[in-house]
Amino acid sequence: GGGRGVAGMWSVVNAKAVRAKAQAEKKKEYMRRKEAAEEELSTGLKKVQNSWQKFNNKKASTKSKSGFIKGKAKKSIFASPDSVDGKVGVSGSGRGMTGDFAKRDKYVLYGQQTE
């Protein structure tokens, strides 16, 4: 035999019980921390997701259905031309140039004299 006696045997049993209780407490604390970390991660992911959706929805609502200029619908290039001379599939065909592009002048700096 071991020669420990009854008292020695109880101290071994008590030590095992204390170790088991400590391990159980450690495991509980680990699980609490794990759940808190998962909750924090989940909250962060939801925040990022909501931010992205808000941005995406805002971006989609500011765009018009077609074309880049807000509020102005894009005219199809395959629509019938406005004039007899216009061509189908060519943007702005049949219309003259916009603005005053026919008249071209040399740029004159302030204080500079022209010849």
VEXSEMI-722051 format. One record per atom (N, C-alpha, C, O): residue number from 0; residue in one letter; atom name; x, y, z. Coordinates in steps of 0.2 Angstrom, whole numbers, plus 5000, padded with zeros to 4 digits. Example, Ala and Ser with C-alpha at 12.3 -4.5 7.8 and 13.67 -1.06 7.14 Angstrom:
# residues 2
[0; "a"; "N"; [5066; 4972; 5039]],
[0; "a"; "CA"; [5062; 4978; 5039]],
[0; "a"; "C"; [5066; 4984; 5039]],
[0; "a"; "O"; [5071; 4983; 5042]],
[1; "s"; "N"; [5064; 4989; 5035]],
[1; "s"; "CA"; [5068; 4995; 5036]],
[1; "s"; "C"; [5064; 5000; 5039]],
[1; "s"; "O"; [5067; 5006; 5040]],
//
This chain:
# residues 115
[0; "g"; "N"; [5004; 4994; 5000]],
[0; "g"; "CA"; [5000; 5000; 5000]],
[0; "g"; "C"; [5004; 5006; 5000]],
[0; "g"; "O"; [5010; 5006; 5000]],
[1; "g"; "N"; [5001; 5012; 5000]],
[1; "g"; "CA"; [5004; 5018; 4999]],
[1; "g"; "C"; [5006; 5021; 5006]],
[1; "g"; "O"; [5010; 5025; 5006]],
[2; "g"; "N"; [5003; 5019; 5011]],
[2; "g"; "CA"; [5004; 5021; 5018]],
[2; "g"; "C"; [5002; 5028; 5019]],
[2; "g"; "O"; [5004; 5031; 5024]],
[3; "r"; "N"; [4997; 5031; 5015]],
[3; "r"; "CA"; [4995; 5037; 5017]],
[3; "r"; "C"; [4990; 5038; 5022]],
[3; "r"; "O"; [4989; 5042; 5026]],
[4; "g"; "N"; [4986; 5033; 5022]],
[4; "g"; "CA"; [4980; 5033; 5027]],
[4; "g"; "C"; [4974; 5036; 5024]],
[4; "g"; "O"; [4974; 5038; 5019]],
[5; "v"; "N"; [4969; 5036; 5028]],
[5; "v"; "CA"; [4963; 5039; 5026]],
[5; "v"; "C"; [4963; 5047; 5025]],
[5; "v"; "O"; [4961; 5050; 5021]],
[6; "a"; "N"; [4967; 5050; 5030]],
[6; "a"; "CA"; [4968; 5057; 5029]],
[6; "a"; "C"; [4971; 5059; 5023]],
[6; "a"; "O"; [4970; 5064; 5019]],
[7; "g"; "N"; [4976; 5056; 5021]],
[7; "g"; "CA"; [4980; 5057; 5015]],
[7; "g"; "C"; [4976; 5056; 5009]],
[7; "g"; "O"; [4977; 5059; 5004]],
[8; "m"; "N"; [4971; 5051; 5009]],
[8; "m"; "CA"; [4967; 5049; 5003]],
[8; "m"; "C"; [4962; 5055; 5002]],
[8; "m"; "O"; [4961; 5057; 4997]],
[9; "w"; "N"; [4959; 5058; 5008]],
[9; "w"; "CA"; [4955; 5063; 5007]],
[9; "w"; "C"; [4958; 5070; 5005]],
[9; "w"; "O"; [4955; 5074; 5001]],
[10; "s"; "N"; [4964; 5071; 5006]],
[10; "s"; "CA"; [4968; 5077; 5004]],
[10; "s"; "C"; [4968; 5076; 4996]],
[10; "s"; "O"; [4968; 5081; 4993]],
[11; "v"; "N"; [4970; 5070; 4994]],
[11; "v"; "CA"; [4970; 5069; 4986]],
[11; "v"; "C"; [4964; 5070; 4983]],
[11; "v"; "O"; [4963; 5074; 4978]],
[12; "v"; "N"; [4958; 5068; 4986]],
[12; "v"; "CA"; [4952; 5069; 4983]],
[12; "v"; "C"; [4950; 5076; 4983]],
[12; "v"; "O"; [4947; 5079; 4978]],
[13; "n"; "N"; [4951; 5080; 4989]],
[13; "n"; "CA"; [4950; 5087; 4989]],
[13; "n"; "C"; [4954; 5091; 4984]],
[13; "n"; "O"; [4951; 5095; 4981]],
[14; "a"; "N"; [4960; 5089; 4983]],
[14; "a"; "CA"; [4964; 5092; 4978]],
[14; "a"; "C"; [4961; 5092; 4971]],
[14; "a"; "O"; [4961; 5096; 4967]],
[15; "k"; "N"; [4959; 5085; 4969]],
[15; "k"; "CA"; [4956; 5084; 4963]],
[15; "k"; "C"; [4950; 5088; 4962]],
[15; "k"; "O"; [4948; 5091; 4957]],
[16; "a"; "N"; [4946; 5089; 4967]],
[16; "a"; "CA"; [4939; 5093; 4967]],
[16; "a"; "C"; [4941; 5100; 4966]],
[16; "a"; "O"; [4937; 5103; 4962]],
[17; "v"; "N"; [4946; 5102; 4970]],
[17; "v"; "CA"; [4948; 5109; 4969]],
[17; "v"; "C"; [4950; 5111; 4962]],
[17; "v"; "O"; [4948; 5116; 4959]],
[18; "r"; "N"; [4954; 5106; 4959]],
[18; "r"; "CA"; [4957; 5107; 4952]],
[18; "r"; "C"; [4951; 5107; 4947]],
[18; "r"; "O"; [4951; 5111; 4943]],
[19; "a"; "N"; [4946; 5103; 4948]],
[19; "a"; "CA"; [4941; 5102; 4944]],
[19; "a"; "C"; [4936; 5108; 4944]],
[19; "a"; "O"; [4934; 5111; 4939]],
[20; "k"; "N"; [4936; 5111; 4950]],
[20; "k"; "CA"; [4932; 5117; 4951]],
[20; "k"; "C"; [4935; 5123; 4948]],
[20; "k"; "O"; [4932; 5127; 4944]],
[21; "a"; "N"; [4942; 5123; 4948]],
[21; "a"; "CA"; [4946; 5129; 4945]],
[21; "a"; "C"; [4945; 5128; 4938]],
[21; "a"; "O"; [4944; 5134; 4934]],
[22; "q"; "N"; [4946; 5122; 4935]],
[22; "q"; "CA"; [4945; 5121; 4928]],
[22; "q"; "C"; [4938; 5124; 4925]],
[22; "q"; "O"; [4938; 5127; 4920]],
[23; "a"; "N"; [4933; 5122; 4929]],
[23; "a"; "CA"; [4926; 5124; 4927]],
[23; "a"; "C"; [4926; 5131; 4927]],
[23; "a"; "O"; [4922; 5134; 4923]],
[24; "e"; "N"; [4928; 5135; 4932]],
[24; "e"; "CA"; [4928; 5142; 4932]],
[24; "e"; "C"; [4932; 5145; 4926]],
[24; "e"; "O"; [4930; 5150; 4923]],
[25; "k"; "N"; [4938; 5142; 4925]],
[25; "k"; "CA"; [4942; 5145; 4919]],
[25; "k"; "C"; [4938; 5144; 4913]],
[25; "k"; "O"; [4938; 5148; 4909]],
[26; "k"; "N"; [4934; 5138; 4912]],
[26; "k"; "CA"; [4931; 5137; 4906]],
[26; "k"; "C"; [4925; 5142; 4905]],
[26; "k"; "O"; [4923; 5144; 4900]],
[27; "k"; "N"; [4921; 5143; 4911]],
[27; "k"; "CA"; [4916; 5148; 4911]],
[27; "k"; "C"; [4918; 5155; 4909]],
[27; "k"; "O"; [4915; 5158; 4905]],
[28; "e"; "N"; [4924; 5157; 4912]],
[28; "e"; "CA"; [4927; 5163; 4910]],
[28; "e"; "C"; [4929; 5164; 4903]],
[28; "e"; "O"; [4928; 5169; 4900]],
[29; "y"; "N"; [4932; 5158; 4900]],
[29; "y"; "CA"; [4934; 5158; 4893]],
[29; "y"; "C"; [4927; 5159; 4889]],
[29; "y"; "O"; [4928; 5163; 4884]],
[30; "m"; "N"; [4922; 5155; 4891]],
[30; "m"; "CA"; [4916; 5156; 4887]],
[30; "m"; "C"; [4913; 5163; 4887]],
[30; "m"; "O"; [4910; 5165; 4882]],
[31; "r"; "N"; [4913; 5166; 4893]],
[31; "r"; "CA"; [4910; 5173; 4894]],
[31; "r"; "C"; [4914; 5177; 4889]],
[31; "r"; "O"; [4911; 5182; 4886]],
[32; "r"; "N"; [4921; 5177; 4889]],
[32; "r"; "CA"; [4925; 5181; 4885]],
[32; "r"; "C"; [4924; 5180; 4878]],
[32; "r"; "O"; [4924; 5185; 4874]],
[33; "k"; "N"; [4923; 5174; 4876]],
[33; "k"; "CA"; [4922; 5172; 4869]],
[33; "k"; "C"; [4916; 5175; 4867]],
[33; "k"; "O"; [4915; 5177; 4861]],
[34; "e"; "N"; [4910; 5174; 4870]],
[34; "e"; "CA"; [4904; 5177; 4869]],
[34; "e"; "C"; [4904; 5184; 4868]],
[34; "e"; "O"; [4901; 5187; 4863]],
[35; "a"; "N"; [4908; 5188; 4873]],
[35; "a"; "CA"; [4908; 5195; 4872]],
[35; "a"; "C"; [4912; 5197; 4866]],
[35; "a"; "O"; [4910; 5202; 4863]],
[36; "a"; "N"; [4917; 5193; 4864]],
[36; "a"; "CA"; [4921; 5195; 4858]],
[36; "a"; "C"; [4917; 5194; 4852]],
[36; "a"; "O"; [4917; 5198; 4847]],
[37; "e"; "N"; [4913; 5188; 4852]],
[37; "e"; "CA"; [4909; 5187; 4846]],
[37; "e"; "C"; [4903; 5193; 4845]],
[37; "e"; "O"; [4902; 5195; 4840]],
[38; "e"; "N"; [4901; 5195; 4851]],
[38; "e"; "CA"; [4896; 5200; 4851]],
[38; "e"; "C"; [4899; 5206; 4848]],
[38; "e"; "O"; [4895; 5210; 4844]],
[39; "e"; "N"; [4905; 5208; 4851]],
[39; "e"; "CA"; [4908; 5214; 4848]],
[39; "e"; "C"; [4909; 5214; 4841]],
[39; "e"; "O"; [4908; 5219; 4837]],
[40; "l"; "N"; [4912; 5208; 4839]],
[40; "l"; "CA"; [4913; 5207; 4832]],
[40; "l"; "C"; [4907; 5208; 4827]],
[40; "l"; "O"; [4906; 5211; 4822]],
[41; "s"; "N"; [4901; 5205; 4830]],
[41; "s"; "CA"; [4895; 5205; 4827]],
[41; "s"; "C"; [4892; 5212; 4826]],
[41; "s"; "O"; [4890; 5214; 4821]],
[42; "t"; "N"; [4893; 5216; 4832]],
[42; "t"; "CA"; [4891; 5223; 4832]],
[42; "t"; "C"; [4895; 5227; 4827]],
[42; "t"; "O"; [4892; 5231; 4823]],
[43; "g"; "N"; [4902; 5226; 4827]],
[43; "g"; "CA"; [4906; 5229; 4822]],
[43; "g"; "C"; [4904; 5228; 4815]],
[43; "g"; "O"; [4904; 5232; 4810]],
[44; "l"; "N"; [4903; 5221; 4813]],
[44; "l"; "CA"; [4901; 5219; 4806]],
[44; "l"; "C"; [4894; 5222; 4804]],
[44; "l"; "O"; [4894; 5224; 4799]],
[45; "k"; "N"; [4890; 5222; 4809]],
[45; "k"; "CA"; [4883; 5225; 4807]],
[45; "k"; "C"; [4884; 5233; 4806]],
[45; "k"; "O"; [4880; 5235; 4802]],
[46; "k"; "N"; [4888; 5236; 4810]],
[46; "k"; "CA"; [4889; 5243; 4809]],
[46; "k"; "C"; [4892; 5245; 4802]],
[46; "k"; "O"; [4890; 5249; 4799]],
[47; "v"; "N"; [4897; 5241; 4800]],
[47; "v"; "CA"; [4900; 5241; 4793]],
[47; "v"; "C"; [4895; 5240; 4788]],
[47; "v"; "O"; [4895; 5243; 4783]],
[48; "q"; "N"; [4891; 5235; 4789]],
[48; "q"; "CA"; [4886; 5233; 4784]],
[48; "q"; "C"; [4881; 5238; 4783]],
[48; "q"; "O"; [4879; 5240; 4778]],
[49; "n"; "N"; [4878; 5241; 4789]],
[49; "n"; "CA"; [4874; 5246; 4789]],
[49; "n"; "C"; [4876; 5253; 4785]],
[49; "n"; "O"; [4873; 5256; 4781]],
[50; "s"; "N"; [4883; 5254; 4787]],
[50; "s"; "CA"; [4886; 5260; 4784]],
[50; "s"; "C"; [4887; 5259; 4776]],
[50; "s"; "O"; [4885; 5263; 4772]],
[51; "w"; "N"; [4888; 5253; 4774]],
[51; "w"; "CA"; [4889; 5251; 4767]],
[51; "w"; "C"; [4882; 5252; 4763]],
[51; "w"; "O"; [4882; 5255; 4758]],
[52; "q"; "N"; [4877; 5249; 4767]],
[52; "q"; "CA"; [4870; 5249; 4764]],
[52; "q"; "C"; [4868; 5256; 4763]],
[52; "q"; "O"; [4865; 5258; 4758]],
[53; "k"; "N"; [4869; 5260; 4768]],
[53; "k"; "CA"; [4867; 5267; 4768]],
[53; "k"; "C"; [4870; 5271; 4763]],
[53; "k"; "O"; [4867; 5275; 4759]],
[54; "f"; "N"; [4877; 5270; 4762]],
[54; "f"; "CA"; [4881; 5273; 4756]],
[54; "f"; "C"; [4878; 5271; 4750]],
[54; "f"; "O"; [4877; 5275; 4745]],
[55; "n"; "N"; [4877; 5264; 4749]],
[55; "n"; "CA"; [4875; 5261; 4743]],
[55; "n"; "C"; [4868; 5264; 4741]],
[55; "n"; "O"; [4867; 5266; 4735]],
[56; "n"; "N"; [4863; 5264; 4746]],
[56; "n"; "CA"; [4857; 5267; 4744]],
[56; "n"; "C"; [4857; 5274; 4743]],
[56; "n"; "O"; [4853; 5276; 4738]],
[57; "k"; "N"; [4861; 5278; 4746]],
[57; "k"; "CA"; [4861; 5285; 4745]],
[57; "k"; "C"; [4864; 5286; 4738]],
[57; "k"; "O"; [4862; 5290; 4734]],
[58; "k"; "N"; [4869; 5282; 4736]],
[58; "k"; "CA"; [4872; 5283; 4729]],
[58; "k"; "C"; [4867; 5281; 4724]],
[58; "k"; "O"; [4867; 5284; 4719]],
[59; "a"; "N"; [4863; 5276; 4725]],
[59; "a"; "CA"; [4858; 5274; 4720]],
[59; "a"; "C"; [4853; 5279; 4719]],
[59; "a"; "O"; [4850; 5280; 4714]],
[60; "s"; "N"; [4851; 5282; 4725]],
[60; "s"; "CA"; [4845; 5287; 4725]],
[60; "s"; "C"; [4847; 5293; 4721]],
[60; "s"; "O"; [4843; 5297; 4718]],
[61; "t"; "N"; [4854; 5295; 4722]],
[61; "t"; "CA"; [4856; 5301; 4718]],
[61; "t"; "C"; [4857; 5301; 4711]],
[61; "t"; "O"; [4856; 5306; 4707]],
[62; "k"; "N"; [4858; 5294; 4709]],
[62; "k"; "CA"; [4858; 5293; 4701]],
[62; "k"; "C"; [4852; 5294; 4698]],
[62; "k"; "O"; [4847; 5291; 4701]],
[63; "s"; "N"; [4851; 5296; 4692]],
[63; "s"; "CA"; [4845; 5296; 4688]],
[63; "s"; "C"; [4845; 5289; 4685]],
[63; "s"; "O"; [4850; 5285; 4686]],
[64; "k"; "N"; [4839; 5287; 4683]],
[64; "k"; "CA"; [4838; 5280; 4680]],
[64; "k"; "C"; [4844; 5278; 4675]],
[64; "k"; "O"; [4846; 5273; 4674]],
[65; "s"; "N"; [4845; 5283; 4670]],
[65; "s"; "CA"; [4850; 5282; 4665]],
[65; "s"; "C"; [4853; 5289; 4664]],
[65; "s"; "O"; [4850; 5294; 4664]],
[66; "g"; "N"; [4860; 5289; 4662]],
[66; "g"; "CA"; [4863; 5295; 4661]],
[66; "g"; "C"; [4867; 5297; 4668]],
[66; "g"; "O"; [4865; 5294; 4673]],
[67; "f"; "N"; [4871; 5302; 4667]],
[67; "f"; "CA"; [4875; 5304; 4673]],
[67; "f"; "C"; [4873; 5310; 4676]],
[67; "f"; "O"; [4874; 5311; 4682]],
[68; "i"; "N"; [4869; 5314; 4672]],
[68; "i"; "CA"; [4867; 5321; 4675]],
[68; "i"; "C"; [4860; 5320; 4678]],
[68; "i"; "O"; [4855; 5317; 4676]],
[69; "k"; "N"; [4860; 5322; 4685]],
[69; "k"; "CA"; [4854; 5320; 4689]],
[69; "k"; "C"; [4848; 5324; 4686]],
[69; "k"; "O"; [4849; 5330; 4684]],
[70; "g"; "N"; [4842; 5321; 4686]],
[70; "g"; "CA"; [4836; 5324; 4684]],
[70; "g"; "C"; [4835; 5324; 4676]],
[70; "g"; "O"; [4830; 5326; 4674]],
[71; "k"; "N"; [4840; 5323; 4672]],
[71; "k"; "CA"; [4840; 5323; 4665]],
[71; "k"; "C"; [4840; 5316; 4662]],
[71; "k"; "O"; [4845; 5313; 4663]],
[72; "a"; "N"; [4835; 5314; 4659]],
[72; "a"; "CA"; [4835; 5307; 4656]],
[72; "a"; "C"; [4839; 5307; 4650]],
[72; "a"; "O"; [4839; 5311; 4646]],
[73; "k"; "N"; [4842; 5301; 4649]],
[73; "k"; "CA"; [4847; 5300; 4644]],
[73; "k"; "C"; [4842; 5298; 4638]],
[73; "k"; "O"; [4838; 5294; 4638]],
[74; "k"; "N"; [4843; 5302; 4632]],
[74; "k"; "CA"; [4840; 5300; 4626]],
[74; "k"; "C"; [4843; 5294; 4623]],
[74; "k"; "O"; [4849; 5294; 4622]],
[75; "s"; "N"; [4839; 5290; 4620]],
[75; "s"; "CA"; [4842; 5284; 4617]],
[75; "s"; "C"; [4845; 5286; 4610]],
[75; "s"; "O"; [4843; 5290; 4607]],
[76; "i"; "N"; [4851; 5283; 4609]],
[76; "i"; "CA"; [4855; 5284; 4603]],
[76; "i"; "C"; [4851; 5281; 4597]],
[76; "i"; "O"; [4853; 5283; 4591]],
[77; "f"; "N"; [4847; 5277; 4598]],
[77; "f"; "CA"; [4843; 5273; 4593]],
[77; "f"; "C"; [4836; 5276; 4591]],
[77; "f"; "O"; [4832; 5274; 4587]],
[78; "a"; "N"; [4835; 5282; 4595]],
[78; "a"; "CA"; [4828; 5286; 4593]],
[78; "a"; "C"; [4829; 5289; 4586]],
[78; "a"; "O"; [4834; 5290; 4584]],
[79; "s"; "N"; [4823; 5290; 4584]],
[79; "s"; "CA"; [4823; 5294; 4577]],
[79; "s"; "C"; [4826; 5300; 4578]],
[79; "s"; "O"; [4825; 5304; 4583]],
[80; "p"; "N"; [4830; 5302; 4573]],
[80; "p"; "CA"; [4834; 5309; 4573]],
[80; "p"; "C"; [4829; 5315; 4572]],
[80; "p"; "O"; [4823; 5314; 4570]],
[81; "d"; "N"; [4831; 5321; 4575]],
[81; "d"; "CA"; [4826; 5326; 4575]],
[81; "d"; "C"; [4825; 5329; 4568]],
[81; "d"; "O"; [4820; 5332; 4567]],
[82; "s"; "N"; [4830; 5329; 4564]],
[82; "s"; "CA"; [4830; 5332; 4557]],
[82; "s"; "C"; [4831; 5327; 4552]],
[82; "s"; "O"; [4832; 5321; 4553]],
[83; "v"; "N"; [4829; 5329; 4546]],
[83; "v"; "CA"; [4830; 5324; 4540]],
[83; "v"; "C"; [4837; 5322; 4539]],
[83; "v"; "O"; [4838; 5316; 4537]],
[84; "d"; "N"; [4842; 5326; 4540]],
[84; "d"; "CA"; [4849; 5325; 4539]],
[84; "d"; "C"; [4852; 5321; 4544]],
[84; "d"; "O"; [4858; 5318; 4544]],
[85; "g"; "N"; [4848; 5320; 4550]],
[85; "g"; "CA"; [4851; 5316; 4556]],
[85; "g"; "C"; [4852; 5309; 4554]],
[85; "g"; "O"; [4849; 5306; 4550]],
[86; "k"; "N"; [4857; 5306; 4558]],
[86; "k"; "CA"; [4858; 5298; 4557]],
[86; "k"; "C"; [4856; 5295; 4564]],
[86; "k"; "O"; [4857; 5297; 4569]],
[87; "v"; "N"; [4854; 5289; 4563]],
[87; "v"; "CA"; [4852; 5285; 4569]],
[87; "v"; "C"; [4858; 5282; 4572]],
[87; "v"; "O"; [4863; 5279; 4568]],
[88; "g"; "N"; [4859; 5282; 4578]],
[88; "g"; "CA"; [4865; 5279; 4582]],
[88; "g"; "C"; [4871; 5284; 4583]],
[88; "g"; "O"; [4876; 5282; 4585]],
[89; "v"; "N"; [4870; 5290; 4580]],
[89; "v"; "CA"; [4875; 5296; 4581]],
[89; "v"; "C"; [4872; 5301; 4586]],
[89; "v"; "O"; [4867; 5304; 4584]],
[90; "s"; "N"; [4875; 5302; 4592]],
[90; "s"; "CA"; [4872; 5306; 4597]],
[90; "s"; "C"; [4873; 5313; 4594]],
[90; "s"; "O"; [4878; 5316; 4591]],
[91; "g"; "N"; [4867; 5317; 4595]],
[91; "g"; "CA"; [4867; 5324; 4593]],
[91; "g"; "C"; [4867; 5325; 4585]],
[91; "g"; "O"; [4869; 5331; 4583]],
[92; "s"; "N"; [4866; 5320; 4581]],
[92; "s"; "CA"; [4866; 5321; 4574]],
[92; "s"; "C"; [4861; 5325; 4572]],
[92; "s"; "O"; [4855; 5324; 4574]],
[93; "g"; "N"; [4862; 5330; 4567]],
[93; "g"; "CA"; [4857; 5334; 4564]],
[93; "g"; "C"; [4856; 5340; 4568]],
[93; "g"; "O"; [4853; 5345; 4565]],
[94; "r"; "N"; [4860; 5341; 4573]],
[94; "r"; "CA"; [4859; 5348; 4577]],
[94; "r"; "C"; [4866; 5351; 4576]],
[94; "r"; "O"; [4871; 5348; 4575]],
[95; "g"; "N"; [4866; 5358; 4576]],
[95; "g"; "CA"; [4872; 5361; 4575]],
[95; "g"; "C"; [4876; 5361; 4582]],
[95; "g"; "O"; [4874; 5358; 4587]],
[96; "m"; "N"; [4882; 5364; 4582]],
[96; "m"; "CA"; [4887; 5364; 4587]],
[96; "m"; "C"; [4884; 5369; 4593]],
[96; "m"; "O"; [4880; 5374; 4591]],
[97; "t"; "N"; [4885; 5367; 4599]],
[97; "t"; "CA"; [4882; 5372; 4604]],
[97; "t"; "C"; [4887; 5377; 4606]],
[97; "t"; "O"; [4893; 5376; 4605]],
[98; "g"; "N"; [4884; 5383; 4608]],
[98; "g"; "CA"; [4889; 5388; 4610]],
[98; "g"; "C"; [4891; 5392; 4604]],
[98; "g"; "O"; [4889; 5392; 4599]],
[99; "d"; "N"; [4897; 5396; 4605]],
[99; "d"; "CA"; [4899; 5400; 4600]],
[99; "d"; "C"; [4906; 5398; 4598]],
[99; "d"; "O"; [4911; 5401; 4599]],
[100; "f"; "N"; [4907; 5391; 4595]],
[100; "f"; "CA"; [4913; 5388; 4594]],
[100; "f"; "C"; [4916; 5391; 4587]],
[100; "f"; "O"; [4921; 5390; 4585]],
[101; "a"; "N"; [4911; 5393; 4583]],
[101; "a"; "CA"; [4913; 5395; 4576]],
[101; "a"; "C"; [4918; 5401; 4576]],
[101; "a"; "O"; [4923; 5401; 4572]],
[102; "k"; "N"; [4917; 5405; 4581]],
[102; "k"; "CA"; [4922; 5411; 4582]],
[102; "k"; "C"; [4928; 5409; 4586]],
[102; "k"; "O"; [4926; 5408; 4592]],
[103; "r"; "N"; [4934; 5409; 4584]],
[103; "r"; "CA"; [4940; 5408; 4588]],
[103; "r"; "C"; [4944; 5414; 4588]],
[103; "r"; "O"; [4946; 5417; 4583]],
[104; "d"; "N"; [4946; 5416; 4594]],
[104; "d"; "CA"; [4950; 5421; 4595]],
[104; "d"; "C"; [4956; 5419; 4599]],
[104; "d"; "O"; [4956; 5414; 4602]],
[105; "k"; "N"; [4962; 5423; 4598]],
[105; "k"; "CA"; [4968; 5422; 4602]],
[105; "k"; "C"; [4967; 5424; 4609]],
[105; "k"; "O"; [4964; 5429; 4610]],
[106; "y"; "N"; [4969; 5420; 4614]],
[106; "y"; "CA"; [4969; 5422; 4621]],
[106; "y"; "C"; [4974; 5428; 4622]],
[106; "y"; "O"; [4980; 5427; 4621]],
[107; "v"; "N"; [4971; 5433; 4625]],
[107; "v"; "CA"; [4976; 5439; 4626]],
[107; "v"; "C"; [4976; 5440; 4634]],
[107; "v"; "O"; [4971; 5440; 4638]],
[108; "l"; "N"; [4982; 5440; 4636]],
[108; "l"; "CA"; [4983; 5441; 4644]],
[108; "l"; "C"; [4982; 5448; 4645]],
[108; "l"; "O"; [4982; 5453; 4641]],
[109; "y"; "N"; [4980; 5450; 4651]],
[109; "y"; "CA"; [4979; 5456; 4654]],
[109; "y"; "C"; [4985; 5461; 4653]],
[109; "y"; "O"; [4990; 5458; 4655]],
[110; "g"; "N"; [4985; 5466; 4650]],
[110; "g"; "CA"; [4990; 5471; 4649]],
[110; "g"; "C"; [4994; 5469; 4643]],
[110; "g"; "O"; [4999; 5473; 4642]],
[111; "q"; "N"; [4993; 5464; 4640]],
[111; "q"; "CA"; [4997; 5462; 4634]],
[111; "q"; "C"; [4994; 5466; 4628]],
[111; "q"; "O"; [4987; 5466; 4627]],
[112; "q"; "N"; [4998; 5468; 4623]],
[112; "q"; "CA"; [4995; 5471; 4617]],
[112; "q"; "C"; [4995; 5467; 4611]],
[112; "q"; "O"; [4999; 5463; 4611]],
[113; "t"; "N"; [4989; 5467; 4607]],
[113; "t"; "CA"; [4989; 5463; 4601]],
[113; "t"; "C"; [4992; 5467; 4595]],
[113; "t"; "O"; [4992; 5473; 4595]],
[114; "e"; "N"; [4994; 5463; 4591]],
[114; "e"; "CA"; [4997; 5466; 4585]],
[114; "e"; "C"; [4992; 5467; 4579]],
[114; "e"; "O"; [4993; 5469; 4574]],
//
